[in-house]
Amino acid sequence: MRAFTVTSSSCRPKPRGGVRHAICTAVACGALLAPAAACEHGPEHRSPGGAPGAASAPPGRRAAEDRLPGVGDRMWRQVPAGAGQAVVVYGDYRDSPDSIAVLYQKRGAHWERTASWPAHNGRLGWTTDHRMDDEHSPVGVFTLTDAGGTLDDPGSRLRYWQDDSAFESMLNPGEAHARDFDYVIAIDYNRVKGVPPFDWSRPHGVDKGGGIWLHMDHGDGTSACVTLPESGMKTLLRILDPARHPVMVMGDREQLRA
């Protein structure tokens, strides 16, 4: 068990070891107690015109039958050829906080829909140029590598870091958002892979935001995260397999089809 501490009720740059960090409380991710810094995913490759941390696919033609439903040429080119699992978040509209999350798993050359859940995204919808505090979720394709939460590991295949009690000391059990971070899967947007979701390193700069997660739903839009019911979070934690290189494909339906 590893303890994590959160020291501020807002995200702000803080120098540490020559790297700038955003120190953020539990209110940073999702639409929480007050407007807070957006929750975002982690870096590594940056495709042309894409968000920091967007997955990149190798060049070459992809068979039409391999394509994820509702995903057009522009987004499909960002899906790595080796991905065997995909969580696709279909936003209702560009300015809507409502969406549906669908888990697809590749069987041979075909993608099979294996589960789906109602979901919420940024309270102001979606953007292709996410900035901290803009209350939009970033459109893009991102890897899923790290998980954690305030509760015991439910059987996660992704590496799981449990928080000892930092969030409980900040949120009263009776509050609407007290369970938001029971389970968390980090979306690799502007973050370092292989570290806890609660690590606030921002390789592409604090202004691009960070701390964008999949986490427990609280019934409405978020600061930038994507939220699912508890059943969805547990299912994803138990099914997403690092050996199958899971990715998150997310955006409003119009931009996904482009």
C-alpha positions as CSV (number, residue, x, y, z in Angstrom):
1,M,0.0,0.0,0.0
2,R,1.3,3.4,-0.9
3,A,0.2,6.7,0.5
4,F,-0.4,9.7,-1.6
5,T,-0.9,13.3,-0.4
6,V,-2.7,16.1,-2.0
7,T,-1.8,19.5,-0.7
8,S,-3.9,22.1,-2.4
9,S,-7.5,22.8,-3.4
10,S,-6.4,24.0,-6.8
11,C,-3.9,23.1,-9.5
12,R,-0.8,25.3,-9.6
13,P,2.7,24.9,-10.9
14,K,5.2,24.0,-8.3
15,P,9.0,23.5,-8.9
16,R,10.4,20.2,-7.7
17,G,13.7,18.7,-8.8
18,G,13.9,21.0,-11.8
19,V,10.5,19.8,-13.1
20,R,7.3,21.8,-12.8
21,H,4.4,20.1,-11.2
22,A,0.7,20.9,-10.7
23,I,-0.3,20.2,-7.1
24,C,-4.0,19.3,-7.1
25,T,-6.5,18.0,-4.7
26,A,-9.3,15.5,-5.2
27,V,-11.4,18.4,-6.5
28,A,-9.1,18.6,-9.5
29,C,-10.6,15.8,-11.4
30,G,-14.3,15.9,-12.4
31,A,-16.9,18.5,-11.6
32,L,-16.2,18.7,-7.9
33,L,-16.8,21.0,-5.1
34,A,-15.6,24.1,-6.9
35,P,-14.2,24.9,-10.4
36,A,-10.8,23.2,-10.4
37,A,-8.0,22.3,-12.8
38,A,-9.0,20.0,-15.6
39,C,-8.3,16.3,-15.4
40,E,-6.2,15.2,-18.3
41,H,-4.1,12.4,-19.8
42,G,-0.4,11.7,-20.2
43,P,2.3,12.3,-22.8
44,E,4.7,10.4,-24.8
45,H,4.1,10.6,-28.5
46,R,2.5,13.6,-30.1
47,S,0.9,13.1,-33.4
48,P,0.5,16.1,-35.8
49,G,-2.3,18.3,-34.5
50,G,-2.9,15.9,-31.6
51,A,-3.0,16.4,-27.9
52,P,0.0,15.8,-25.7
53,G,0.2,12.1,-25.0
54,A,-1.9,11.1,-28.0
55,A,-1.1,7.6,-29.1
56,S,0.5,7.3,-32.5
57,A,0.1,4.5,-35.0
58,P,2.8,3.3,-37.3
59,P,2.4,4.2,-41.0
60,G,0.7,1.7,-43.3
61,R,-2.8,0.8,-44.5
62,R,-5.3,-0.6,-42.0
63,A,-7.9,-3.1,-43.1
64,A,-11.4,-1.6,-43.1
65,E,-12.8,-4.5,-41.1
66,D,-10.4,-3.7,-38.2
67,R,-11.9,-0.3,-37.6
68,L,-13.6,0.6,-34.4
69,P,-17.3,1.5,-35.0
70,G,-18.0,5.2,-35.4
71,V,-14.3,6.1,-35.7
72,G,-13.3,7.9,-38.9
73,D,-10.0,8.2,-40.8
74,R,-8.4,10.9,-38.7
75,M,-8.9,9.2,-35.3
76,W,-8.3,5.7,-36.7
77,R,-4.8,6.6,-37.9
78,Q,-3.9,7.4,-34.2
79,V,-4.9,3.9,-32.9
80,P,-1.8,1.8,-32.7
81,A,-1.9,-1.3,-34.8
82,G,-1.0,-3.4,-31.7
83,A,-3.9,-2.3,-29.6
84,G,-6.2,-5.2,-28.6
85,Q,-8.5,-3.4,-26.3
86,A,-10.2,0.0,-26.7
87,V,-12.5,2.1,-24.5
88,V,-14.4,4.4,-26.9
89,V,-16.2,7.3,-25.4
90,Y,-18.9,8.7,-27.7
91,G,-19.9,12.2,-26.6
92,D,-23.4,13.2,-27.5
93,Y,-22.5,16.6,-28.9
94,R,-19.4,18.9,-28.9
95,D,-20.8,21.0,-26.1
96,S,-22.5,18.2,-24.1
97,P,-21.3,16.5,-20.8
98,D,-23.2,13.4,-21.6
99,S,-21.6,10.3,-23.3
100,I,-21.5,6.6,-23.5
101,A,-18.4,4.5,-23.0
102,V,-18.0,1.2,-24.9
103,L,-15.4,-1.5,-24.3
104,Y,-14.2,-3.2,-27.5
105,Q,-11.8,-6.2,-27.6
106,K,-10.2,-7.4,-30.7
107,R,-11.0,-11.0,-31.7
108,G,-8.9,-11.9,-34.7
109,A,-9.3,-9.1,-37.2
110,H,-12.5,-7.8,-35.7
111,W,-13.4,-5.6,-32.8
112,E,-16.1,-7.1,-30.6
113,R,-18.3,-4.9,-28.3
114,T,-18.2,-6.5,-24.9
115,A,-19.6,-3.9,-22.5
116,S,-21.0,-0.4,-22.3
117,W,-22.0,2.2,-19.7
118,P,-23.5,5.7,-19.5
119,A,-20.7,8.2,-18.9
120,H,-20.0,11.9,-18.4
121,N,-17.2,14.1,-19.8
122,G,-16.2,17.7,-19.4
123,R,-19.1,19.9,-18.3
124,L,-18.6,22.1,-21.4
125,G,-18.0,19.3,-23.8
126,W,-15.0,18.5,-25.9
127,T,-11.9,20.2,-27.4
128,T,-9.0,19.5,-29.7
129,D,-6.8,22.0,-27.8
130,H,-7.4,21.4,-24.1
131,R,-6.1,23.9,-21.6
132,M,-6.1,23.8,-17.8
133,D,-9.4,24.9,-16.3
134,D,-11.3,25.0,-19.7
135,E,-13.8,22.4,-18.4
136,H,-13.6,20.4,-21.7
137,S,-12.4,16.9,-22.2
138,P,-9.6,16.4,-24.8
139,V,-10.4,14.7,-28.1
140,G,-7.9,12.0,-29.0
141,V,-6.5,8.5,-28.7
142,F,-4.6,7.8,-25.5
143,T,-3.0,4.8,-23.8
144,L,-4.2,3.4,-20.5
145,T,-1.3,2.2,-18.3
146,D,-1.8,3.1,-14.6
147,A,-4.6,2.8,-12.0
148,G,-5.3,3.5,-8.4
149,G,-7.9,4.7,-5.9
150,T,-8.8,5.0,-2.3
151,L,-10.1,1.4,-2.1
152,D,-8.3,-1.9,-2.2
153,D,-7.3,-3.2,-5.6
154,P,-10.4,-5.0,-7.0
155,G,-8.2,-7.3,-9.2
156,S,-6.7,-4.7,-11.6
157,R,-4.5,-6.0,-14.4
158,L,-3.1,-2.5,-14.7
159,R,-0.6,-1.5,-12.0
160,Y,-2.7,-0.2,-9.1
161,W,-1.7,2.3,-6.5
162,Q,-4.0,2.5,-3.4
163,D,-4.3,5.9,-1.6
164,D,-4.1,5.4,2.1
165,S,-6.6,8.1,3.2
166,A,-5.6,11.5,1.7
167,F,-9.0,12.0,0.0
168,E,-11.0,11.0,3.1
169,S,-9.3,13.7,5.1
170,M,-10.5,16.3,2.5
171,L,-14.0,15.1,1.7
172,N,-16.7,14.2,4.2
173,P,-18.4,10.8,3.5
174,G,-21.7,12.5,3.1
175,E,-20.7,14.8,0.3
176,A,-21.7,14.1,-3.3
177,H,-18.2,13.6,-4.5
178,A,-16.8,11.6,-1.6
179,R,-16.5,8.4,-3.7
180,D,-15.3,9.9,-7.0
181,F,-11.8,8.5,-6.5
182,D,-12.6,5.0,-5.1
183,Y,-11.3,3.7,-8.4
184,V,-9.2,5.7,-10.9
185,I,-7.6,4.8,-14.3
186,A,-5.2,7.5,-15.6
187,I,-5.7,8.6,-19.2
188,D,-2.2,9.2,-20.6
189,Y,-2.6,12.8,-21.4
190,N,0.3,15.1,-20.4
191,R,1.5,12.7,-17.7
192,V,4.4,10.3,-17.1
193,K,3.6,6.7,-17.6
194,G,4.5,4.1,-15.0
195,V,3.7,6.4,-12.0
196,P,0.6,6.7,-9.8
197,P,-2.4,8.6,-11.3
198,F,-1.8,11.1,-8.5
199,D,1.6,12.1,-9.8
200,W,1.4,15.7,-11.0
201,S,4.3,15.9,-13.5
202,R,3.3,17.7,-16.6
203,P,5.8,17.0,-19.4
204,H,4.1,19.3,-21.9
205,G,3.6,22.1,-19.5
206,V,1.1,23.1,-16.8
207,D,-1.0,25.1,-19.2
208,K,-1.9,21.9,-21.1
209,G,-3.5,20.6,-17.9
210,G,-3.3,17.1,-16.5
211,G,-4.7,14.6,-14.1
212,I,-7.4,13.5,-16.6
213,W,-8.8,10.2,-15.4
214,L,-11.5,7.6,-15.7
215,H,-13.1,7.6,-12.3
216,M,-16.4,7.0,-10.5
217,D,-19.4,8.9,-11.8
218,H,-21.1,11.6,-9.7
219,G,-24.1,12.2,-12.0
220,D,-23.0,15.2,-14.0
221,G,-20.2,16.8,-16.1
222,T,-16.5,17.0,-15.0
223,S,-13.6,19.4,-15.2
224,A,-12.2,17.1,-18.0
225,C,-12.3,13.6,-16.7
226,V,-14.5,10.8,-18.0
227,T,-16.7,9.1,-15.3
228,L,-18.4,5.7,-15.2
229,P,-20.6,3.9,-12.7
230,E,-18.9,1.6,-10.2
231,S,-19.7,-1.5,-12.2
232,G,-17.9,0.0,-15.2
233,M,-14.8,1.0,-13.3
234,K,-14.5,-2.5,-11.7
235,T,-15.0,-4.2,-15.1
236,L,-12.3,-2.1,-16.8
237,L,-9.9,-2.6,-14.0
238,R,-10.3,-6.4,-14.2
239,I,-10.3,-6.6,-18.0
240,L,-7.8,-4.0,-19.3
241,D,-4.6,-5.9,-19.8
242,P,-1.2,-4.2,-20.4
243,A,-0.2,-7.1,-22.7
244,R,-3.1,-6.0,-25.0
245,H,-2.0,-2.4,-25.1
246,P,-5.4,-0.8,-24.2
247,V,-6.2,2.6,-25.5
248,M,-8.9,5.3,-24.9
249,V,-10.6,6.8,-28.0
250,M,-12.6,9.8,-26.9
251,G,-14.6,12.7,-28.3
252,D,-18.0,13.8,-29.5
253,R,-19.5,11.6,-32.2
254,E,-19.0,14.2,-34.9
255,Q,-15.3,14.6,-34.3
256,L,-14.9,10.8,-33.8
257,R,-16.3,10.2,-37.3
258,A,-14.1,12.8,-39.0
